[in-house]
Amino acid sequence: MQHPIPLQLSRSLLGAAGISTSLHNLERIPTRNRLLIVSNHRSLFDAPLLMTAISRPVRFVYHYYMSQVPLLQQAMMLMGAFPLETGQGRQSSFFLKSARFLQDNQVVGVFPEGADPMVKVNAPHQLSPFHRGFAHLALRVPVDDLAILPVAIASRDEKQGKLAPLEWFRRFDPSEALFQGDGWHSAVVYRHVDVFFGYPLLIDKGLRSRYRGSSGATVVREITQVCWSQIAEFLAHRRC
């Protein structure tokens, strides 16, 4: 059963921040499939923005360091998000938790760029390389009706600021390479943003069969590239 609090909180946060949105291609959101959302990531408002856009709670995975920061940890929990672990159990924990949510027909959200563009903000149209964990997850989770939905968050107007010194975050996660230098953790607050929904990718028996065979690495690269390319195209188009 999906809890309404994350969705209500998301709408309240966007309203309080004065963020306006334009939604595109809503008809592409699958209505009969279990759903894995893949999106670009530049702002702490991305998760509530996507939840509000699809009008459903989403179980987002977030970086380990955020689970160690007071107040931020509590905020993530209220949003229904779950943290990555640190060390060797990171991937297995991500797969187990995400698979459980998907089997329970809850929407799972992943930001495959990782934390890099959150700490050192890219230009609105720029997209970093994707980590491939979400593709492995989609091919491994034991459900028959899973769809990956690429979503592009294209900022039209925003305010960029500073959240806190990197040294401060380093105290909570000394192992994170992003926090080893000087400078500040960036903060982006959207004024107006376009949300583009891409074409969903259905994870069928053919893809799973290829993944279990000798083409496993190839099919993971293909899925990752398809999602990256759709999002990159939306961002490039919005730039024009």
N, C-alpha and C positions, 0 to 999 in steps of 0.2 A: 504493500500500500504506500502511495506517494504522500509525503508530508507537505502540507501547503506552506509552512513557514518560510522555506527558502525562496519561493516564488513571491510571496507577499513582501518579504524583506528586500528582494531585488527591485521590485517596483518602487518601494519606498525610497531606496537609495538613489535610484535614477531620478526620481522626482525631486528629492532634496538637493541633489547636485545640479539640477536644471539641465539634464542631458536630454536632448531630443534625438529621435531616431527615425530613419526611413528604412522600411523593410522591402526587400526585393525578392521575387521568386518564391513566395511563401508556398505556392502549390507544389514545390519540390520536396517539402518535408514529408517523409513517409508517415503514414497514419496506421499501418498494420504491421510494422516491423519493429523489432528491438533496435535501439538507436545508439550509435556511437558518433558523437559530434567531434569534429576535428577543426580547429580554428587557429588563426594567427593570434598573437598575444603581445600587447604593449601596455596595458593598464590594469590596475586593480578592479576597474569597473567592467572588465571583459566578461567575467562569469555572470554577474547579475544582468548584464546587457543581453547575453545569449539566452538566459532563462526567460527574461521578459519577452524576448523576440519569439520564442517558440511556445510561450505560455505553459511551460512545464518545468518542474524542478529538474535539475541536472546534477549528477554526482561528479563534480570536477575533482581531478587529482591536482594537488598543489605541491610545491617544492618543500623539501624537508625543513629548510631554515624558517619558513613561515610558521611551522608548527612549534617552533621554539620561542617565538616572539610574543610576549604578553599582549593581550587585546587582539592582536592579529590572529592568533590561534583560536580564540573564542569566536571571532567573527567568521572564520572559515568553517568552524563547526556548525554555527547557526545557518550557514549557507548550504549545509549538507555535504561539504567537500571532505576529501580524505587525503592525508599527506603521504608523500613518498617516504620510505624509510631510508636510512643511511647504511652504507656498508654492503655486505654481500647479499643481504636479504631484500634489497631494494626491488629488483625485478620480479622476484617470485611473489612478494607481497602485493605489488601492483597488479599482477595477473590474477591472483586469488580474489582480491577485493573487487576488482572491476568485473570479473566473471560472475561473481555472486550477485552484484547489482544487475547485470545484464540478464542473468537467468531469472531474476525477480521482476523483469520487465521495467527496470528503472533506466533512465537515460544516463549514459556516462559521457563526460566531456574531457577531452585531452587537448593540451596546447603543445604540439610536438616541437616547437622551437625551443622549449625549455625556458629557463629563467633569464637567459642572456639579454633578450630585448626588453625585459622588465627592468633590469638593472642599468643597462646602457642602451637607452632608447634609440631605435632605428627611426628613419624617416617614415611617415605614414604609409608610403607605397612600397617600402622595402620588406622583403620576406627572407628570414634566415633559413638555412637548411633544416630539414625535419629529422628528428630522431625517429627510428622505425618501430619503437615498441608498440605503438597503437596497431600497426599492421599485424604484428605477431599475435597480439591480443585477439584481434578480430578473427584470425584464422584458427586460433586454438579454442576459443570459448565454445562449449558444447551446446549451441543453439542453432536452429535451422533457418531462422528468419532475421538475421542481423543485417543492418545496412549502415554503412559509414556515410555520414553527411558532412561534406566540406563546407565551411562557412567562413566568409571573409568579413572582417570588421574594418571598414574603410573610413578613417577619420576625415571629416570635412572641415571641422574647426575644433581646436583644442587648446588647452593651456598646459605647458610643460613647466614642472617645478622640481624641487628636491624633497625627497622623503626623509632621509636621514643619512649621516655619514656611513660609509662602508665599514669603517672601524667598529661602529656600533653593532652592525649585523654580524661581524666577524666574531664577536663575543658569544653569539648564539650558535654559530656553526663555523668553527675554526677550519674545518676541512674544505669549505667551499672556495674554489679557486676564484670565483667572481669577486670575492670580498678581500682578496689579498693586497690590492693596491690602495692608493689614496682616492679621494673623491667622494661622491655622494651616490646613493641609490636614487634613481630618477623617479618621477611621478608624473603621470599623464592623466589629465582630467578632460574628457571629451566635452565639447559644447554641442556639436551635432555630428552624428555618425551614420553612415550607411551600412546596413547589414545585408550581405548578398548570400543567398543560399545556392549552393552548387548542385550538381546532379549526384544523387545518392549512388553509392557503389554497393551492390548487393553481394554478400559473401555466400556464394553458392557452392554446391558440391564439387564443381569443377576446379574452383580456386583452392578448396581445401585438399583435393586430391593432388594437385600440383605441389602444394605446400608440404605434404607428407612425402612426396617423392624427391627426385633429384633436382627439381626446379624450385625448391623451397626459397632459397635466397633471391632468386629471380622474381618470383611472384610478390615477395615482400617489397622489393625495390619498385616494382610496377605499381603496387597499391599506393606506396608512399609518394611516388612521382605524380600519379593521377591526382591525388589530393592536393599536393603542393602546387601543381600547375593550375588547377582550377582557382585556388585562392590567389595565386600570383597574378593570374589574368584579370581577376576582378579588381585587385589593388592597382594594377597598371592602368586599367580602363578608367578607374575613378580618378587617377592622377591627371588624365587627359581632360 
